[in-house]
Amino acid sequence: MAEDRAPVTRRRADARRNIDALVEAAGAVFATSGVEAPAKEITDLAGVGVGTLYRHFPHRADLVKAVVESGIDAVAQAGPALAAGHPPAEALRLWARRFTELIATKRGLASALQSGDPAFRELPGYFLRRLGPIVADLLDAAVTEGTVREDLGAEDLLHALTMLSQPAPGRGIDHNQRVVAVFLDGLRHDPAR
């Protein structure tokens, strides 16, 4: 009986590795070539065939969605680790930097997500469910510490960071990082204000 399960388990593990490799490769390719990059560029980087790509992601939107969710998950997972290893205001700043990298480096992603494709319908909710509690925890800790002003809510902060992280024409991610840093500097608590 155990022999019957071994091939299925191995196949599932191989499939999971292929999916992970495709999502990681697509994220890298999307960052440099945009979301309309050729499938072959993605599969070559992932080390799999084009058939494997289409078996797991029959439509380009499925792959884009998986890349977005993977990026959101990585940024969400960074929050608790940063909070554990840094003072609250610094953890918030470092997390905002990771968040900006997620948004600013995915060329063509914003237009793809706003395309009306039904595959993307659930992404705004996923984004808020995964990142809302993280940014709330980071912000609350910094407010409690007294280093960040208390008159901005987590959802407002997330919205502001999203807007400031959008790729700017003719500018690189350094521009976004600088603008976000200036914004966060404005959130510092100043009792004299």
Backbone as JSON Lines, residues from 0, in Angstrom:
{"i":0,"aa":"M","n":[0.82,-1.19,0.0],"ca":[0.0,0.0,0.0],"c":[0.87,1.26,0.0]}
{"i":1,"aa":"A","n":[1.91,1.27,0.82],"ca":[2.8,2.44,0.88],"c":[3.49,2.66,-0.46]}
{"i":2,"aa":"E","n":[3.75,1.55,-1.2],"ca":[4.38,1.69,-2.51],"c":[3.47,2.43,-3.47]}
{"i":3,"aa":"D","n":[2.14,2.23,-3.34],"ca":[1.19,2.91,-4.21],"c":[1.19,4.41,-3.96]}
{"i":4,"aa":"R","n":[1.4,4.82,-2.73],"ca":[1.36,6.25,-2.39],"c":[2.66,6.97,-2.73]}
{"i":5,"aa":"A","n":[3.77,6.28,-2.74],"ca":[5.07,6.92,-2.97],"c":[5.13,7.67,-4.3]}
{"i":6,"aa":"P","n":[4.7,7.09,-5.44],"ca":[4.75,7.82,-6.7],"c":[3.86,9.07,-6.68]}
{"i":7,"aa":"V","n":[2.69,8.98,-6.07],"ca":[1.79,10.13,-6.0],"c":[2.42,11.23,-5.17]}
{"i":8,"aa":"T","n":[3.0,10.87,-4.02],"ca":[3.66,11.85,-3.16],"c":[4.83,12.49,-3.89]}
{"i":9,"aa":"R","n":[5.64,11.67,-4.58],"ca":[6.78,12.2,-5.32],"c":[6.29,13.13,-6.43]}
{"i":10,"aa":"R","n":[5.23,12.72,-7.13],"ca":[4.67,13.54,-8.2],"c":[4.17,14.86,-7.63]}
{"i":11,"aa":"R","n":[3.51,14.82,-6.49],"ca":[3.01,16.05,-5.89],"c":[4.16,16.95,-5.46]}
{"i":12,"aa":"A","n":[5.21,16.36,-4.91],"ca":[6.38,17.15,-4.5],"c":[7.04,17.77,-5.72]}
{"i":13,"aa":"D","n":[7.16,16.99,-6.81],"ca":[7.74,17.52,-8.04],"c":[6.87,18.64,-8.6]}
{"i":14,"aa":"A","n":[5.57,18.43,-8.59],"ca":[4.65,19.46,-9.09],"c":[4.77,20.74,-8.26]}
{"i":15,"aa":"R","n":[4.86,20.59,-6.95],"ca":[5.0,21.76,-6.07],"c":[6.3,22.5,-6.35]}
{"i":16,"aa":"R","n":[7.39,21.74,-6.55],"ca":[8.67,22.37,-6.89],"c":[8.58,23.11,-8.22]}
{"i":17,"aa":"N","n":[7.93,22.5,-9.2],"ca":[7.77,23.14,-10.5],"c":[6.94,24.42,-10.39]}
{"i":18,"aa":"I","n":[5.87,24.36,-9.63],"ca":[5.02,25.55,-9.43],"c":[5.83,26.65,-8.76]}
{"i":19,"aa":"D","n":[6.54,26.29,-7.7],"ca":[7.35,27.29,-6.99],"c":[8.41,27.89,-7.91]}
{"i":20,"aa":"A","n":[9.06,27.04,-8.71],"ca":[10.09,27.53,-9.63],"c":[9.49,28.45,-10.68]}
{"i":21,"aa":"L","n":[8.31,28.1,-11.18],"ca":[7.65,28.94,-12.19],"c":[7.24,30.29,-11.62]}
{"i":22,"aa":"V","n":[6.7,30.28,-10.41],"ca":[6.27,31.53,-9.78],"c":[7.47,32.42,-9.5]}
{"i":23,"aa":"E","n":[8.53,31.83,-8.99],"ca":[9.75,32.61,-8.71],"c":[10.34,33.17,-10.0]}
{"i":24,"aa":"A","n":[10.43,32.33,-11.02],"ca":[10.98,32.78,-12.3],"c":[10.09,33.85,-12.93]}
{"i":25,"aa":"A","n":[8.8,33.66,-12.89],"ca":[7.88,34.65,-13.46],"c":[8.02,35.99,-12.74]}
{"i":26,"aa":"G","n":[8.16,35.95,-11.42],"ca":[8.35,37.19,-10.67],"c":[9.59,37.93,-11.12]}
{"i":27,"aa":"A","n":[10.68,37.19,-11.32],"ca":[11.93,37.81,-11.78],"c":[11.79,38.35,-13.2]}
{"i":28,"aa":"V","n":[11.16,37.58,-14.06],"ca":[10.99,38.0,-15.46],"c":[10.03,39.2,-15.54]}
{"i":29,"aa":"F","n":[8.95,39.16,-14.77],"ca":[8.01,40.29,-14.78],"c":[8.7,41.57,-14.33]}
{"i":30,"aa":"A","n":[9.63,41.45,-13.39],"ca":[10.33,42.64,-12.88],"c":[11.22,43.27,-13.94]}
{"i":31,"aa":"T","n":[11.75,42.46,-14.83],"ca":[12.67,43.0,-15.84],"c":[12.03,43.19,-17.21]}
{"i":32,"aa":"S","n":[11.13,42.27,-17.59],"ca":[10.57,42.29,-18.94],"c":[9.08,42.62,-18.99]}
{"i":33,"aa":"G","n":[8.44,42.71,-17.84],"ca":[7.01,42.99,-17.81],"c":[6.18,41.73,-17.83]}
{"i":34,"aa":"V","n":[4.89,41.87,-17.56],"ca":[4.01,40.71,-17.44],"c":[3.68,40.05,-18.78]}
{"i":35,"aa":"E","n":[4.01,40.7,-19.87],"ca":[3.76,40.12,-21.2],"c":[4.99,39.41,-21.75]}
{"i":36,"aa":"A","n":[5.99,39.18,-20.92],"ca":[7.22,38.51,-21.36],"c":[6.89,37.14,-21.95]}
{"i":37,"aa":"P","n":[7.68,36.68,-22.9],"ca":[7.44,35.37,-23.5],"c":[7.49,34.24,-22.46]}
{"i":38,"aa":"A","n":[6.61,33.28,-22.63],"ca":[6.56,32.13,-21.73],"c":[7.9,31.41,-21.69]}
{"i":39,"aa":"K","n":[8.58,31.33,-22.82],"ca":[9.87,30.63,-22.9],"c":[10.9,31.28,-21.98]}
{"i":40,"aa":"E","n":[10.87,32.59,-21.85],"ca":[11.8,33.28,-20.95],"c":[11.57,32.81,-19.5]}
{"i":41,"aa":"I","n":[10.32,32.64,-19.13],"ca":[9.97,32.2,-17.78],"c":[10.36,30.74,-17.58]}
{"i":42,"aa":"T","n":[10.01,29.88,-18.53],"ca":[10.29,28.45,-18.36],"c":[11.79,28.16,-18.4]}
{"i":43,"aa":"D","n":[12.53,28.89,-19.21],"ca":[13.98,28.7,-19.24],"c":[14.59,29.02,-17.88]}
{"i":44,"aa":"L","n":[14.15,30.11,-17.3],"ca":[14.67,30.51,-15.99],"c":[14.25,29.51,-14.9]}
{"i":45,"aa":"A","n":[13.04,28.98,-15.02],"ca":[12.53,28.01,-14.04],"c":[13.13,26.62,-14.23]}
{"i":46,"aa":"G","n":[13.68,26.36,-15.4],"ca":[14.25,25.04,-15.67],"c":[13.19,23.99,-15.96]}
{"i":47,"aa":"V","n":[12.06,24.41,-16.54],"ca":[11.0,23.47,-16.9],"c":[10.57,23.76,-18.33]}
{"i":48,"aa":"G","n":[9.76,22.88,-18.87],"ca":[9.26,23.07,-20.23],"c":[8.01,23.93,-20.26]}
{"i":49,"aa":"V","n":[7.71,24.41,-21.45],"ca":[6.53,25.26,-21.64],"c":[5.26,24.49,-21.3]}
{"i":50,"aa":"G","n":[5.25,23.18,-21.59],"ca":[4.09,22.36,-21.25],"c":[3.82,22.36,-19.75]}
{"i":51,"aa":"T","n":[4.87,22.34,-18.95],"ca":[4.72,22.37,-17.5],"c":[4.09,23.69,-17.07]}
{"i":52,"aa":"L","n":[4.52,24.78,-17.7],"ca":[3.93,26.09,-17.39],"c":[2.43,26.07,-17.63]}
{"i":53,"aa":"Y","n":[2.03,25.62,-18.83],"ca":[0.6,25.65,-19.17],"c":[-0.22,24.6,-18.44]}
{"i":54,"aa":"R","n":[0.42,23.55,-17.97],"ca":[-0.3,22.55,-17.17],"c":[-0.72,23.16,-15.82]}
{"i":55,"aa":"H","n":[0.17,23.95,-15.23],"ca":[-0.12,24.54,-13.93],"c":[-0.8,25.9,-14.03]}
{"i":56,"aa":"F","n":[-0.51,26.63,-15.1],"ca":[-1.06,27.98,-15.29],"c":[-1.58,28.1,-16.72]}
{"i":57,"aa":"P","n":[-2.8,27.6,-16.96],"ca":[-3.32,27.56,-18.33],"c":[-3.46,28.95,-18.97]}
{"i":58,"aa":"H","n":[-3.64,29.97,-18.16],"ca":[-3.8,31.33,-18.68],"c":[-2.75,32.23,-18.04]}
{"i":59,"aa":"R","n":[-2.3,33.22,-18.77],"ca":[-1.3,34.17,-18.24],"c":[-1.8,34.79,-16.94]}
{"i":60,"aa":"A","n":[-3.07,35.09,-16.86],"ca":[-3.63,35.7,-15.65],"c":[-3.43,34.81,-14.42]}
{"i":61,"aa":"D","n":[-3.49,33.5,-14.61],"ca":[-3.28,32.57,-13.49],"c":[-1.87,32.71,-12.93]}
{"i":62,"aa":"L","n":[-0.9,32.86,-13.82],"ca":[0.49,33.01,-13.4],"c":[0.7,34.38,-12.75]}
{"i":63,"aa":"V","n":[0.14,35.41,-13.34],"ca":[0.26,36.75,-12.75],"c":[-0.33,36.76,-11.35]}
{"i":64,"aa":"K","n":[-1.5,36.16,-11.19],"ca":[-2.14,36.09,-9.88],"c":[-1.25,35.35,-8.87]}
{"i":65,"aa":"A","n":[-0.67,34.23,-9.3],"ca":[0.2,33.46,-8.4],"c":[1.43,34.27,-7.99]}
{"i":66,"aa":"V","n":[1.99,35.03,-8.91],"ca":[3.15,35.88,-8.61],"c":[2.76,36.95,-7.61]}
{"i":67,"aa":"V","n":[1.62,37.57,-7.83],"ca":[1.15,38.63,-6.91],"c":[0.92,38.04,-5.52]}
{"i":68,"aa":"E","n":[0.22,36.93,-5.44],"ca":[-0.04,36.31,-4.13],"c":[1.25,35.9,-3.44]}
{"i":69,"aa":"S","n":[2.21,35.38,-4.19],"ca":[3.49,34.99,-3.62],"c":[4.22,36.21,-3.05]}
{"i":70,"aa":"G","n":[4.2,37.3,-3.79],"ca":[4.83,38.53,-3.31],"c":[4.15,39.07,-2.07]}
{"i":71,"aa":"I","n":[2.83,39.05,-2.06],"ca":[2.06,39.51,-0.9],"c":[2.4,38.64,0.31]}
{"i":72,"aa":"D","n":[2.45,37.33,0.1],"ca":[2.77,36.41,1.2],"c":[4.16,36.68,1.76]}
{"i":73,"aa":"A","n":[5.13,36.92,0.89],"ca":[6.5,37.17,1.35],"c":[6.56,38.46,2.17]}
{"i":74,"aa":"V","n":[5.88,39.5,1.72],"ca":[5.87,40.76,2.47],"c":[5.13,40.58,3.79]}
{"i":75,"aa":"A","n":[4.05,39.82,3.79],"ca":[3.31,39.56,5.03],"c":[4.18,38.8,6.02]}
{"i":76,"aa":"Q","n":[4.9,37.79,5.54],"ca":[5.75,36.99,6.42],"c":[6.93,37.79,6.97]}
{"i":77,"aa":"A","n":[7.34,38.82,6.27],"ca":[8.46,39.64,6.73],"c":[8.08,40.47,7.95]}
{"i":78,"aa":"G","n":[6.81,40.83,8.08],"ca":[6.37,41.7,9.17],"c":[6.73,41.2,10.56]}
{"i":79,"aa":"P","n":[6.29,40.01,10.95],"ca":[6.62,39.51,12.28],"c":[8.12,39.35,12.52]}
{"i":80,"aa":"A","n":[8.85,38.94,11.49],"ca":[10.31,38.78,11.65],"c":[10.97,40.13,11.89]}
{"i":81,"aa":"L","n":[10.54,41.14,11.15],"ca":[11.1,42.48,11.34],"c":[10.73,43.03,12.71]}
{"i":82,"aa":"A","n":[9.47,42.8,13.13],"ca":[9.03,43.28,14.45],"c":[9.82,42.63,15.57]}
{"i":83,"aa":"A","n":[10.18,41.37,15.39],"ca":[10.93,40.65,16.43],"c":[12.39,41.11,16.51]}
{"i":84,"aa":"G","n":[12.92,41.62,15.41],"ca":[14.34,41.93,15.38],"c":[14.71,43.4,15.4]}
{"i":85,"aa":"H","n":[13.71,44.29,15.43],"ca":[14.0,45.72,15.34],"c":[13.05,46.52,16.23]}
{"i":86,"aa":"P","n":[13.46,47.72,16.63],"ca":[12.53,48.61,17.33],"c":[11.33,48.89,16.42]}
{"i":87,"aa":"P","n":[10.16,49.17,16.97],"ca":[8.93,49.3,16.17],"c":[9.01,50.25,14.97]}
{"i":88,"aa":"A","n":[9.52,51.47,15.15],"ca":[9.57,52.41,14.03],"c":[10.51,51.91,12.93]}
{"i":89,"aa":"E","n":[11.6,51.28,13.32],"ca":[12.54,50.73,12.35],"c":[11.92,49.53,11.64]}
{"i":90,"aa":"A","n":[11.21,48.69,12.36],"ca":[10.53,47.54,11.74],"c":[9.52,48.02,10.71]}
{"i":91,"aa":"L","n":[8.76,49.07,11.05],"ca":[7.79,49.63,10.11],"c":[8.5,50.17,8.87]}
{"i":92,"aa":"R","n":[9.6,50.87,9.06],"ca":[10.35,51.43,7.92],"c":[10.89,50.32,7.02]}
{"i":93,"aa":"L","n":[11.48,49.29,7.62],"ca":[12.02,48.17,6.84],"c":[10.91,47.41,6.11]}
{"i":94,"aa":"W","n":[9.78,47.25,6.79],"ca":[8.65,46.57,6.15],"c":[8.14,47.39,4.96]}
{"i":95,"aa":"A","n":[8.04,48.71,5.13],"ca":[7.59,49.58,4.03],"c":[8.54,49.48,2.85]}
{"i":96,"aa":"R","n":[9.8,49.33,3.12],"ca":[10.79,49.17,2.05],"c":[10.53,47.87,1.27]}
{"i":97,"aa":"R","n":[10.27,46.79,1.99],"ca":[9.93,45.51,1.33],"c":[8.64,45.63,0.52]}
{"i":98,"aa":"F","n":[7.67,46.31,1.1],"ca":[6.39,46.51,0.43],"c":[6.6,47.31,-0.87]}
{"i":99,"aa":"T","n":[7.4,48.35,-0.8],"ca":[7.67,49.18,-1.97],"c":[8.33,48.35,-3.07]}
{"i":100,"aa":"E","n":[9.24,47.47,-2.7],"ca":[9.88,46.6,-3.68],"c":[8.85,45.73,-4.37]}
{"i":101,"aa":"L","n":[7.88,45.23,-3.62],"ca":[6.83,44.4,-4.2],"c":[6.06,45.17,-5.26]}
{"i":102,"aa":"I","n":[5.64,46.36,-4.94],"ca":[4.79,47.13,-5.85],"c":[5.6,47.74,-7.0]}
{"i":103,"aa":"A","n":[6.75,48.31,-6.7],"ca":[7.49,49.1,-7.7],"c":[8.23,48.26,-8.73]}
{"i":104,"aa":"T","n":[8.51,47.01,-8.44],"ca":[9.35,46.23,-9.36],"c":[8.57,45.36,-10.34]}
{"i":105,"aa":"K","n":[7.28,45.34,-10.25],"ca":[6.5,44.49,-11.15],"c":[5.97,45.31,-12.32]}
{"i":106,"aa":"R","n":[6.79,45.43,-13.36],"ca":[6.43,46.22,-14.53],"c":[5.16,45.68,-15.2]}
{"i":107,"aa":"G","n":[4.2,46.57,-15.42],"ca":[2.98,46.19,-16.11],"c":[1.96,45.51,-15.22]}
{"i":108,"aa":"L","n":[2.29,45.31,-13.96],"ca":[1.41,44.57,-13.07],"c":[0.14,45.36,-12.75]}
{"i":109,"aa":"A","n":[0.28,46.64,-12.49],"ca":[-0.9,47.45,-12.14],"c":[-1.91,47.43,-13.28]}
{"i":110,"aa":"S","n":[-1.45,47.61,-14.51],"ca":[-2.4,47.6,-15.63],"c":[-3.0,46.22,-15.84]}
{"i":111,"aa":"A","n":[-2.21,45.17,-15.61],"ca":[-2.75,43.82,-15.74],"c":[-3.84,43.59,-14.7]}
{"i":112,"aa":"L","n":[-3.59,44.03,-13.46],"ca":[-4.57,43.83,-12.39],"c":[-5.84,44.65,-12.6]}
{"i":113,"aa":"Q","n":[-5.72,45.76,-13.32],"ca":[-6.88,46.62,-13.58],"c":[-7.54,46.29,-14.91]}
{"i":114,"aa":"S","n":[-7.17,45.18,-15.51],"ca":[-7.66,44.81,-16.83],"c":[-9.09,44.31,-16.83]}
{"i":115,"aa":"G","n":[-9.63,44.03,-15.67],"ca":[-10.99,43.48,-15.6],"c":[-11.02,41.97,-15.71]}
{"i":116,"aa":"D","n":[-9.87,41.33,-15.81],"ca":[-9.81,39.88,-15.91],"c":[-10.37,39.28,-14.62]}
{"i":117,"aa":"P","n":[-11.35,38.37,-14.72],"ca":[-11.95,37.77,-13.53],"c":[-10.96,37.06,-12.6]}
{"i":118,"aa":"A","n":[-9.82,36.64,-13.14],"ca":[-8.81,35.96,-12.31],"c":[-8.29,36.87,-11.22]}
{"i":119,"aa":"F","n":[-8.38,38.19,-11.42],"ca":[-7.83,39.14,-10.46],"c":[-8.88,39.69,-9.49]}
{"i":120,"aa":"R","n":[-10.1,39.27,-9.63],"ca":[-11.2,39.82,-8.83],"c":[-10.97,39.72,-7.32]}
{"i":121,"aa":"E","n":[-10.38,38.64,-6.87],"ca":[-10.2,38.41,-5.44],"c":[-8.91,39.01,-4.88]}
{"i":122,"aa":"L","n":[-8.01,39.49,-5.75],"ca":[-6.72,39.97,-5.27],"c":[-6.79,41.16,-4.32]}
{"i":123,"aa":"P","n":[-7.64,42.16,-4.56],"ca":[-7.7,43.27,-3.58],"c":[-8.08,42.78,-2.17]}
{"i":124,"aa":"G","n":[-9.01,41.86,-2.08],"ca":[-9.39,41.3,-0.79],"c":[-8.26,40.5,-0.18]}
{"i":125,"aa":"Y","n":[-7.57,39.72,-1.0],"ca":[-6.43,38.94,-0.53],"c":[-5.34,39.88,0.0]}
{"i":126,"aa":"F","n":[-5.08,40.94,-0.74],"ca":[-4.09,41.95,-0.37],"c":[-4.42,42.52,1.01]}
{"i":127,"aa":"L","n":[-5.65,42.93,1.21],"ca":[-6.05,43.53,2.5],"c":[-6.05,42.5,3.63]}
{"i":128,"aa":"R","n":[-6.52,41.3,3.36],"ca":[-6.55,40.26,4.4],"c":[-5.15,39.89,4.88]}
{"i":129,"aa":"R","n":[-4.22,39.79,3.94],"ca":[-2.86,39.37,4.3],"c":[-2.03,40.51,4.89]}
{"i":130,"aa":"L","n":[-2.14,41.71,4.3],"ca":[-1.25,42.8,4.69],"c":[-1.87,43.74,5.71]}
{"i":131,"aa":"G","n":[-3.18,43.84,5.75],"ca":[-3.84,44.74,6.7],"c":[-3.44,44.46,8.14]}
{"i":132,"aa":"P","n":[-3.56,43.22,8.61],"ca":[-3.17,42.93,10.0],"c":[-1.68,43.15,10.27]}
{"i":133,"aa":"I","n":[-0.85,42.9,9.28],"ca":[0.59,43.07,9.45],"c":[0.93,44.54,9.65]}
{"i":134,"aa":"V","n":[0.42,45.39,8.75],"ca":[0.72,46.81,8.87],"c":[0.07,47.38,10.13]}
{"i":135,"aa":"A","n":[-1.09,46.86,10.53],"ca":[-1.74,47.32,11.76],"c":[-0.86,47.0,12.97]}
{"i":136,"aa":"D","n":[-0.32,45.79,13.02],"ca":[0.55,45.41,14.15],"c":[1.81,46.27,14.2]}
{"i":137,"aa":"L","n":[2.43,46.47,13.03],"ca":[3.65,47.28,12.98],"c":[3.37,48.74,13.37]}
{"i":138,"aa":"L","n":[2.28,49.27,12.85],"ca":[1.92,50.66,13.15],"c":[1.54,50.81,14.61]}
{"i":139,"aa":"D","n":[0.73,49.9,15.14],"ca":[0.32,49.97,16.55],"c":[1.53,49.92,17.49]}
{"i":140,"aa":"A","n":[2.49,49.07,17.17],"ca":[3.69,48.96,18.01],"c":[4.48,50.27,18.01]}
{"i":141,"aa":"A","n":[4.6,50.9,16.84],"ca":[5.33,52.16,16.75],"c":[4.58,53.29,17.44]}
{"i":142,"aa":"V","n":[3.25,53.29,17.34],"ca":[2.44,54.3,18.03],"c":[2.57,54.1,19.54]}
{"i":143,"aa":"T","n":[2.46,52.86,20.0],"ca":[2.58,52.55,21.43],"c":[3.95,52.97,21.95]}
{"i":144,"aa":"E","n":[4.97,52.75,21.15],"ca":[6.32,53.16,21.54],"c":[6.46,54.68,21.6]}
{"i":145,"aa":"G","n":[5.56,55.38,20.9],"ca":[5.6,56.84,20.9],"c":[6.49,57.44,19.82]}
{"i":146,"aa":"T","n":[6.9,56.61,18.85],"ca":[7.79,57.11,17.81],"c":[7.07,57.47,16.52]}
{"i":147,"aa":"V","n":[5.81,57.06,16.4],"ca":[5.02,57.34,15.2],"c":[3.69,57.96,15.63]}
{"i":148,"aa":"R","n":[3.25,58.95,14.89],"ca":[1.98,59.63,15.21],"c":[0.82,58.65,15.14]}
{"i":149,"aa":"E","n":[-0.22,58.97,15.86],"ca":[-1.35,58.04,15.98],"c":[-2.55,58.42,15.14]}
{"i":150,"aa":"D","n":[-2.43,59.42,14.29],"ca":[-3.61,59.9,13.55],"c":[-3.74,59.33,12.14]}
{"i":151,"aa":"L","n":[-3.1,58.21,11.9],"ca":[-3.22,57.53,10.61],"c":[-3.5,56.06,10.88]}
{"i":152,"aa":"G","n":[-4.56,55.55,10.29],"ca":[-4.91,54.14,10.48],"c":[-4.12,53.23,9.55]}
{"i":153,"aa":"A","n":[-4.15,51.97,9.86],"ca":[-3.4,50.97,9.09],"c":[-3.86,50.91,7.64]}
{"i":154,"aa":"E","n":[-5.16,50.94,7.39],"ca":[-5.64,50.87,6.02],"c":[-5.22,52.11,5.23]}
{"i":155,"aa":"D","n":[-5.26,53.28,5.88],"ca":[-4.81,54.51,5.23],"c":[-3.32,54.42,4.9]}
{"i":156,"aa":"L","n":[-2.54,53.89,5.83],"ca":[-1.11,53.76,5.61],"c":[-0.84,52.8,4.45]}
{"i":157,"aa":"L","n":[-1.54,51.7,4.43],"ca":[-1.37,50.73,3.35],"c":[-1.72,51.36,2.0]}
{"i":158,"aa":"H","n":[-2.8,52.11,1.97],"ca":[-3.22,52.77,0.73],"c":[-2.16,53.79,0.29]}
{"i":159,"aa":"A","n":[-1.66,54.6,1.23],"ca":[-0.65,55.61,0.9],"c":[0.62,54.95,0.38]}
{"i":160,"aa":"L","n":[1.07,53.89,1.05],"ca":[2.28,53.2,0.6],"c":[2.09,52.6,-0.79]}
{"i":161,"aa":"T","n":[0.9,52.08,-1.06],"ca":[0.61,51.52,-2.37],"c":[0.71,52.59,-3.45]}
{"i":162,"aa":"M","n":[0.12,53.74,-3.18],"ca":[0.15,54.83,-4.16],"c":[1.59,55.33,-4.38]}
{"i":163,"aa":"L","n":[2.34,55.49,-3.32],"ca":[3.7,56.01,-3.43],"c":[4.66,55.0,-4.05]}
{"i":164,"aa":"S","n":[4.28,53.74,-4.06],"ca":[5.15,52.68,-4.58],"c":[4.91,52.37,-6.05]}
{"i":165,"aa":"Q","n":[3.91,52.98,-6.65],"ca":[3.64,52.73,-8.07],"c":[4.83,53.15,-8.91]}
{"i":166,"aa":"P","n":[5.2,52.36,-9.9],"ca":[6.32,52.75,-10.76],"c":[6.05,54.11,-11.4]}
{"i":167,"aa":"A","n":[7.04,54.98,-11.33],"ca":[6.94,56.31,-11.93],"c":[7.65,56.28,-13.28]}
{"i":168,"aa":"P","n":[7.04,56.88,-14.3],"ca":[7.66,56.87,-15.63],"c":[9.09,57.44,-15.59]}
{"i":169,"aa":"G","n":[10.0,56.69,-16.15],"ca":[11.38,57.13,-16.24],"c":[12.16,57.08,-14.94]}
{"i":170,"aa":"R","n":[11.57,56.54,-13.91],"ca":[12.23,56.47,-12.6],"c":[12.34,55.01,-12.17]}
{"i":171,"aa":"G","n":[13.36,54.73,-11.4],"ca":[13.55,53.39,-10.86],"c":[13.0,53.28,-9.45]}
{"i":172,"aa":"I","n":[13.23,52.13,-8.85],"ca":[12.73,51.86,-7.51],"c":[13.35,52.79,-6.47]}
{"i":173,"aa":"D","n":[14.55,53.29,-6.73],"ca":[15.18,54.23,-5.79],"c":[14.3,55.45,-5.56]}
{"i":174,"aa":"H","n":[13.65,55.9,-6.63],"ca":[12.73,57.04,-6.5],"c":[11.6,56.69,-5.53]}
{"i":175,"aa":"N","n":[10.99,55.53,-5.72],"ca":[9.89,55.11,-4.84],"c":[10.35,54.97,-3.4]}
{"i":176,"aa":"Q","n":[11.52,54.37,-3.21],"ca":[12.05,54.18,-1.86],"c":[12.27,55.53,-1.17]}
{"i":177,"aa":"R","n":[12.79,56.51,-1.92],"ca":[13.04,57.83,-1.35],"c":[11.74,58.53,-0.97]}
{"i":178,"aa":"V","n":[10.74,58.46,-1.85],"ca":[9.45,59.1,-1.58],"c":[8.77,58.45,-0.38]}
{"i":179,"aa":"V","n":[8.81,57.14,-0.29],"ca":[8.22,56.43,0.85],"c":[8.96,56.8,2.14]}
{"i":180,"aa":"A","n":[10.28,56.91,2.08],"ca":[11.06,57.29,3.26],"c":[10.68,58.69,3.74]}
{"i":181,"aa":"V","n":[10.48,59.62,2.81],"ca":[10.06,60.99,3.19],"c":[8.68,60.94,3.83]}
{"i":182,"aa":"F","n":[7.78,60.16,3.26],"ca":[6.44,60.02,3.82],"c":[6.5,59.45,5.25]}
{"i":183,"aa":"L","n":[7.28,58.39,5.42],"ca":[7.39,57.77,6.75],"c":[8.04,58.72,7.75]}
{"i":184,"aa":"D","n":[8.99,59.52,7.29],"ca":[9.61,60.51,8.16],"c":[8.55,61.5,8.67]}
{"i":185,"aa":"G","n":[7.58,61.8,7.82],"ca":[6.48,62.68,8.23],"c":[5.56,62.06,9.26]}
{"i":186,"aa":"L","n":[5.61,60.75,9.41],"ca":[4.79,60.06,10.41],"c":[5.43,60.04,11.8]}
{"i":187,"aa":"R","n":[6.68,60.44,11.88],"ca":[7.35,60.42,13.19],"c":[6.59,61.29,14.16]}
{"i":188,"aa":"H","n":[6.53,60.82,15.37],"ca":[5.83,61.55,16.44],"c":[6.67,62.73,16.88]}
{"i":189,"aa":"D","n":[6.05,63.89,16.9],"ca":[6.71,65.11,17.36],"c":[5.76,65.79,18.33]}
{"i":190,"aa":"P","n":[6.01,65.68,19.63],"ca":[5.1,66.27,20.62],"c":[4.9,67.77,20.44]}
{"i":191,"aa":"A","n":[5.83,68.45,19.8],"ca":[5.7,69.9,19.6],"c":[4.69,70.25,18.53]}
{"i":192,"aa":"R","n":[4.31,69.29,17.68],"ca":[3.36,69.57,16.6],"c":[2.0,69.91,17.11]}
